Amino acid sequence: MKKLINGLFILGFLFVINACKEEPPYINFSPENTIGDTSYIISPVPSAELKSVLIEEFSGVKCANCPSAQVSAKAISTANPGRVNVVTVHPLNKLNALTRPFDKAGGDEFTSKYDFRTEAGAQIFEMVGLTSGIPTGNVNRKLFSGEILPNIDYPKWSAYVNQELNSPTPVNIKLNAKNIGDSIEVELTLTYTQAQTDSQYVTISILESEMEDIQESKDSTGATIFVENYIHRHVLRGIITSYFGDYLNASYVPGRVFYKKYRIKRDPKWNAANLDVVAFVHLNTTKKNVLHSKETKVN
């Protein structure tokens, strides 16, 4: 009888556990890069900053049309100094015919110096909305009216960027980054100026620029060419937070401040003099919308 009672208890316990199981909001329970994390409320509440917009561009070195998308992103950024942040993502093992580095051993005419692909880039590509080809990209990860996915063709970026630049942001961002020995240290302060109800997350990405390497492209006639000294910029090299973003775990009321400090080991393959950090606050439920972004050089 005792064995029967014990068995029924175990079965009942398992049933309760399974019945209560649900998909919780993502929380980074092992933030190994976090060395400072606090939250508090200040008064008076500061004025809201102008919103800065994120362009997340998905690219590949064997994509002949990708340089045109990069030219478009640069033109948009130049026209809006300090208010448009570009991240060029080469997703690992996604659309390999377009993203895999050149390799003579594999039959290519050239061999790439770099492999720009990242696992985080692949996860972001999948999370924001897989597409069947590149170049593609999103503006603030937002699904705009009339679009099927947040990732859209680059000729549409400019109009949507202008739309986002004219909308307010509920959170101010202060961002600093520096090289310390073989590591990168990042300080982030988020200050809410308006109340928010949706769960909020922050993602911090490391970018590298001024990398000279082979890139497939097109000439003025539309013929495919290979540019051996192409300069790659704003390339995603790593993510300090989770690719999903770190959850901001407090009420989002005016005056709410989140202070976070991170430290990550710098990859020896990265050029410390050419690194930037981009931080952005975003949703991560059905909507992925980026509320504000900020970029700074790693000094």
N, C-alpha and C positions, 0 to 999 in steps of 0.2 A: 504493500500500500504506500509506504514511504517513497519507494522508487517511482511509483505512478504519480504521486503528488509532485515530486521534483520534476518529472518529465513534463507534466502539465504546466508547471510554473515556467519552465524554460521556453516551452512553446508559446505560452502567453506573452512572455517578455519579448521574444523575437517578433511576435505579431504586432505588439505595440510599437516597437522600434521601426518596423517596416511601414506601419500605417502612418507614423508621424514623419517619415522621411520626405523632405522637400528640397527644391533647389534654392539654396540661400544666395543672397547677393555675394559676389566675390570679395573676399578679404584676404590680403596677403598676410598669412599667419607667421611666416618666417622671413621677415624683411631683413635679410642678412646685410644689406647695404645701408640700412638706417642706423645712424649714430645719434640722432636727435629728433624728438617727436613730441610736440606739446600743442595744446590748444587753449585759448582764452578769449575773453571779450574785451574790447576797448571802447572808450567813449571820449570825445565825440566820434561819430562814424565819418571816415574820410570820404571825399568826393570820388565818384566812379571814374576810372580810367577810360580812355578811348579803347574800343575793342580792337584787338589784333587777330588776324585771320590765319588759319593754318591751311596750307595746301599740302596734301599727302599724295605724292606722285609715285606711281608704281612703274618701274623701268627695268631695262635689261641691256646688256652690252651687245647682244646680237639682235637688237630691235632697231631697225633702220628708221622708224618713225619717232623713236623716243627722243632724239635730240631736238626735234621740233617742239615737243611738249615741254622740254626743259627751257627752250628759248621763250616760250609763252609764259612759263612760271616766273622766269627772271624778269621779263618785261612787266608783269603784274606787280612783282615785288619792288622793282625800281620806281614804278609809278606811284607807289604807296610806301615811301621809306619808313621803316620801323614798324609797319603795321601789317605786313604779310610775311609769314614764316613758312619756308619751303622745306619739306623733308622728302628726299628721294629714296625710295625703298626698293631694294632688289630682293624679292622673296625667294628663300631657299626652296628648291625642289617644287616650284610652281612655274609652269610654262617654261620648262627647262630648255626647249629649243631656242628661246629668246633670252633667257637669264643666265645660262651656264657660261662661265668664262671660256675664252678661246684657248685651245690646246692643240698644238701641233701633233702631239702623240695620239690625239683622237681624230686626226685628219684635217684640222683647221690650218689655214695659212699662217696664223699667228698664234702666239701664246700670251695670255694676259698676265700682267704683273700682279693684279689683285683679284680677289674673289669678293665682290661687294655684297654677296647674298648673306642674309641672316635668318636664323630660325624665327626670331622675333618678327621679322618682316613678313615671313610666311604666315605667322599666326595673325598678324594685323590684317593682312590681305584677306584671310579667310573670315575673320571676325567682322570686318567692315562690309564685305560683300564681294565674293569671288566673281571675276569676269572671265570671258573666254580669250581675252587678248590684252596686250599692252601696246602703246601707252594708255594708261587710264589714271584716274586720281579723284580725290574728293576735296571738297571745300568744307572745312569744319566738320567732316564726317556726317554731314547733314543730308537727309533725303529730301530734296527739293520737290515742290509740287510739279507733277508731270513726269518725274523721273522714276525709273524702276528700282535703281540702286543708288547709294551714295557715290559710288565710283562712276564717273562720267567721262566723256571725251573732253580732251583739253581745250577745244575751241569754246566750250561752255564755261570754263573756269572764271573768266574775267567778269562776266555779268553777275555770277553768283557771289564772287568776292565783293563786288561793289554793294550788293544787297546786304551781305553780312557786315561790311564796314559801317553801314548806316544803322545797325542795330546795337543796342546797349549791351554791356556785360555786367553781371551782378558781382563780379569778384575781381579784385586787383591782384596783380602778381609782381613780386619782387624776387629777382633771381640773380645769384652770383655763383661763379664756378672758377676753380683754380686748380692748377697742377701742384700736387704736394708729393715730392719724391716720385714713386712709380704709381701714384694713385691720382684720382680726380675727386675733389671734394665739392659738393654742391649744397648751397644754402637756399632755401625756398620759403618765402612768406606769402601766404594767401590771406587776403582780407576781404570779407564779404561786405558789400555796401547795400545789398538788397536781399530780402528773405527768399529762400529757395526751399522747395519741398521734395524734389526728385533727388535720389541718391547721387552723390558727386564723387568723382575720382580724379586723381592726378597722375599723369604719365610724364616721365622725364627721359628724353632720348639724347644720345650722343651722336653728333654728326661730324664728318670729316670732309674737308674741301681741298682743292688744289692738287688732286691726284691725277697724274698724267698716265693715260693708258689707252688701249685700243677700244674703239667704239664703232659699231656699224652705223652708217648714216646714209643720207642721200644728197646728191649734188643738185644744182639748180635745174637740171633737166629731169630729175626724178630717178636717175640711175643710182643703184646701190654702190656705195663706196665704203672704204674702211679708213677711219681717221686714227692714225697711230699715236698722235700726240693730243688726243682729246682730253680736256680738263674736266674732271668729274667733281661736282660740288654738292654740298648739302646731303651727302650720302649717309644714310642710317648705318652706324657701325655697332651700336649696342643700345640697350635700354637699362636704365638704373632701377626703375620700378619694375613691377610686373608689366608685361605687354598689355595686360588687361587694364592696368592702372591700379594705383593704391587707393583704397577706400578712405574717404575723409569721414571719420567716425565721430560726428557731433552734429548738433542742430545748426542749420545754416541761417543764422539771424544776422541782421545788420550789426557790424562790429565784431563778428566772429573772426578770429585769427587762427590759422594753422601755421605752425612753424615746423619745418622739417629740415634735417641735415643728413646728407648721404655721403658715403665714400665708397668708391669702386676702384678695383685694380685696373689700371690702364693697360690695354693690350699692347704688347711691344711692337705690333705691326702698325699701330696708329702713330701718326706724326703729332706730337704733343702741341706743336706750334699752330696746327691747322684744325683744331677741334672747337666745336661749338656745342652748346647744350640748349635744347628746346624743352620747355615745360608747358603743359596745357591741362586745363581743368575741363572735364567732360562728363557726360552721362554715360552709362553703360548698361542700359536695360534694353528695351525695344529700340529706343532712340539712342544714338551714339554722339549726339551733338556736342561739339567743342564750344565752350562758353567764352574762353579767352586763352591766349597763348603768349609766350614770351621767349625770346632767344637772347643768349649772351655768349660771348667768347670765353673759352676756358683760358684764363690768364696764367 
